Amino acid sequence: MPGEKILVIDDSREMRDLMVNYILRPNGYNTLMAENGADGLTLARQAAPDLIIADMKMPQMTGLELAQIVIREGLGIPVILVTAEGSEELAKLALRSGVADYLIKPFSEEELLGAVRRTLSAAQSRRETVRMQAELAAAHQTALQRLKELETLANIGREVTAVLDLDQVLSKVVEAAVNLTGAEEGSLLLQDETAHELTMRASKNFEDSFVRTFRLRSQDSLAGYVVRTGEAVLLDENSPQKIKTAYLVHSLVYVPLKVRERVIGVLGVDNRRAGRAFTRHDQRLLQALGDYAVIAIDNANLYARTERERAQLETILRETEDGVIVVDAQNHLILMNPTARTAFGVNSADIAGRDFAGVIRSQEVRELFQGKSRRTEVTLDDGRVFNAHLTPIADVGRAVVLQDITHLKKLDRIKSEFVTTVSHDLRSPLTAILGYVELLSRAGPINEQQAEFIRRVQYSVQSITSLITDLLDLGRIESGFDSQKEPTHLGLVVRYAVDGLRAQAENKHQTLTINVPENLPPVFANPPRMRQVLANLLDNAIKYTPDGGQVTVTARSDDGLILLTVTDSGMGIPPADQPYIFDKFYRASNSRQDFAGTGLGLSIVKSIVVNQHDGRIWVDSRPGEGTTFTVVLPQHDANGQAKPVPASAN
Ligand code: ADP
């Protein structure tokens, strides 16, 4: 392309003139001239022409020698040699040693211009190739650098999720920050609890003693500025530096570490010596690393909190006086606290994952976990008694909590013994009172008022007597007396019980209905106690049902169980009282005033049904509409086997 600079070196003035003034310039090239090799070389070095045309044969330095120097010095200027006719061989040699082209004298204008164009265009494409190669190499370098950055970030990401040691992760983050940005040193500063100072949590290339004693006031330091504003800072030597750092640096990048919009510290790299400045890209890299550090710190804090809570829970479970056993859905032990381990003589604490049945021998606890009941009493070999309660725990399994009730059992026994003794001892004087009161009328005339007083005394003594009878009964049942059982036909028992109370119902004009099938299978029970159950339930039904009401007794067999119900159309039991009516001495709020009673009848019924006969009892009642008591007992089959009554929350 014309306009390029061509240096013509020839000792022959005519030749220079011809080439420069008659051929090259008129064709639009800029030209320089030299008449010998040495001058030509100097000019070539200074003016950096695009092409040299040198005569082969010049005194002192030949064209070939000049060309060799140009090549050796890497000036990158192509050389065309002009040779005399007859030295073509030499010229070809020169070509092999790097000369761009040669012309043999005499040559035409076209030949010279042709050689010039060819050489310049070859040089141009060579330069283009070199430039492209350089660009390619630079792009490759950048790609490698990006790859390294991505790899480092990915590695740090993995460390953050895999390594629990926070110091280790933070050190890696700072190290990566220094490596990726080519900085001299790096640090990760965190705010202390008072938020007045920053301390160095991790560092690279800082003296240990410096790190240990490093304290930076948040208020007036550059890092403090980043914490306060939440903005990154990038400083190079030219940036006006108003905010102090703890040490002098030439260039630095600080990025904020943010946990849910709250800045907790700073990640920074710097150079103390003049040198490489940091870029926005470095800042972005640092921010990405900083975000990883934040995740690691956040994770570590969460982990520490969970760990603290877990330890707290463990201490509570360890120190509690209640035994706690937790199993998963497959009945594998998850936890057994020391109280539970001591109670069941389990020496090893390492029981997690084992089947509970292989570890705990207690039949009662096994039955709890097997779902046979929700609550039971466990008597240990050493005589201690535990109240064991099963609780399902969503997504975990089931837990049994064991409460030591030995002292309560003892108190209960003492109380029962006391009540039995006192009740027994009271009977004789009461019988005497009743006897003498009856004799009063025989001892002489009694007026109307005295007769009324005698009736009241008799009524009160009878009340006390029935209370004592109930108490003694309860004592006997609870101590396991009268527990001999035999196959018992409930139809017969029902009839006897109803016969005993028919007069009472007739007095109140109530309809008493029995609904018991002839072929009802027998239950395995104690007949007098069964009769007592029915008598108590019927007595209540008649008592708490107004004149003209209905009382019905039904019995039926269902899937190996006998269901007995006593239904009345009476006043019902308020829902708030229902959970307590089986407790000793409890009387519902709507009955206390107007009806005589001890509050012991249903306790006796429950004791007989549940404790003596492994049955269940519950009440359904609507105030103002009526009440149904349902008793479930195991049916007795020919083999003497009885199907257990399923557990319920009652
Ligand atoms: P009581 O001697 O008071 O009848 P119970 O133990 O037999 O004692 O009954 C406890 C309480 O349950 C009674 O005081 C009464 O409030 C209530 N109750 C029992 N049966 C019935 C019933 N059929 N209808 C209404 N209330 C009843």
Residues whose N, C-alpha, C, O or C-beta is under 5 A from the ligand:
A	BS01	ADP	N540 A541 Y544 G570 G572 I573 I581 Y586 R587 A588 S591 A596 G597 T598 G599 L600 G601 L602 S603 T627
